[in-house]
Amino acid sequence: MQYQNPAFAFLTFDDEHHRFAFANMAVINPSGAAGELAAGVGVNHVGYTYASPGELLETYARLQELGITPYWRVHHGVTLSMYYRDPDGNRMEFQVDCCADAK
């Protein structure tokens, strides 16, 4: 366990700051209103880390040529991230660390 609070838990299996994010949507979205994220508890996303911003952007360009675009692009502060959905709707975070000590 890398971090947890009532809404999120972040886990890893190596020296990465997180590989899996679990979300308790009942805490995040207590009204149950329809939105981007489904209600319930479960895996929120799986993270894949790139060695450099250039590698992340090369992947972005390659996927964009195939008509695959991220549903969310965000600079978290410690990471620059692009979130995608696979054909089954699973969320994936493609990220690059912005700080040498982010791990």
Protein Blocks (a to p, Z undefined) as FASTA:
>chain_A
ZZdcfkbccddfbfbfbfbdcddfklmmmnopacfbdcddddfbdcdddfbfklmmmmmm
mmmmnopacfbdcdehjaccdddddfkopacdddddfbfklZZ
